[in-house]
Amino acid sequence: MTKLSTLLLAALLGLGWPLAATAERAFAVIAAAGASDHRLTRETVSLIFKRKQNYWESGARIQPVNLPPAHPLRQTFSQAMLGLNPEALEEYWREMYFHGVLPPHVVASEEAVILFVSATPGAIGYISACPAERKLNIVLLVGDVPNCAR
């Protein structure tokens, strides 16, 4: 079996996005102004979105926000930051629910992510291009994100 047919088979079986597609899509992790004034690591972002780190250093509650599970950027983000696609994380969230832990908020679009993060103290989300909003902090860049100065 060739590499291409293996990747196509994996995609068809729902085992996740092909790695090449994940690597091509860049994104910026953004946080509300004042939530975090420094860069975050992939490990920290993973802990936040798995709800294992719930507070910023300032003591403010972290409010992570996701795109819908079928959104291509959510697929990319989940694979890159959490190591699994959103469908594979459903079992994780079922188990966490029994421990009183709810998954991150879900909004319909990247514009909604920007609005949520802008308006919600302690919020964190991800988008495919750097925002023009000055009320947001870019805390992590993955790949070559459009409109971002490094």
N, C-alpha and C positions, 0 to 999 in steps of 0.2 A: 504494500500500500504506500502511495506517495505521501509526502508531507502535506500537500494541498488536499488530497482526499481525506486524510486523517483530520485536518482542521475543519473541513466541511462536514464530515461525519459528526465530529464533536459539537459543532454549532447546531446541526439538525437534531441531535439527541438532547440538546439543552444543557450540555455540559459546560457552557460558558462561551464567551466570545473568543474567537481565535486570537492568539497572543499578538499577532501582527496588527490586528485592528485595535487592540487595546493600547499598544505602544504608540500608534499614530495619533490618537486623540489626546490632546493635552488639556489640562484644566488648572484652574486656580482655586485654592481653598481660601475662602474669605470669612472674616469674623467681624462682628459689630465693633464699632469704635469703642476703645477702652476695654474690650474683652481680653485681648491679648496684644501687647505691643511688640511682640517678637515673633520670629519664625518658629513654626512647629515642625516636628519630625513626622515622618510617615507613621511611626509607632504611636506617637501621641494622637494623631488624627484617627488612627485605628481604634485606640482605646476610647476616644470620645464617641465615635459613631457606633461602637459596640456597647456604649453606655457603661463603660468600666471606669471612666474618668468623668465625673459629673460637675466639677467645680474648677473655675479658673484660679490662677494664683491669687487673685484679688479676693476670692471667696464668693464671687458671683456664680450662679448656677449656669451651666453650659446648656444651650438649647440647640442641638443639631437639627438640621433640616435636609431632607432627601428629595430627590426627584422621584417620579413614579418608577416602579420596578422595570417596566419595559423601555424606559427612556434610554437611548444609547449612551448618554453621558453617565447615567446612574450605573449602567452595566460596566462601563470603563472604570469609574470611580471605585465601585465595589470590588472589582477584580484587582485593581492596583493597590488599594488601601487595606482591604479586608481579606483579600486572597480568595474570595468566592463571589459568584454572581448572586444577584438579589434572590433568585429562586432558591438557591442552596442555603441562604441565610434564614429562610422561613422556619426551619427546624430550630435554629438558634433562638429566634424570637419567641417561638412557642414555649421553649424551656424557660427563657428569661421572664416571660409573662407570669409563670408560676412562682417566680421569686419577687414579683412586684415591679419588674422593670419593663417599661414600655419602649418600643422602637422610636427612632427619631420621627419628628413631624414629616409629613410628605406634602409637597406643593406641586402644582401642575406644570410649571415652566421655570426656565432659568430667570426670567424677569420676576417671577414670584419669589424665587430664592433671594434675589437682590432686595426686594421689598421686605421680605420676612427678616433678613439679616439686618437691614437698615433700621427696622422698627422695633426689633426685639432685643432687649439687653441680654448680653451673653450668647447671642446666636452665632452659629457657624454653619457654613454651607459650601457649595462648590459650583463653579460656572466655567464655561468654555473659553471666555475671553475676559480680560481684566476690566473691571467696571470703571466708569468715569466718576462714580460716587466717591466723594471725599470722606464720607462717613463710614467707610469700610476699610478694614486692614487686610492686605494680602498676607496670609500667614504661611502658605506653602504653594510653590509652583511645581507642577509635574509636566515635563515636556516643554515645548516651545509655545507658550501661551500668547495668542495675538494681543497686541496693544499693551504689553507689559514691559516695563523697563526692569532689567535685572539688577 
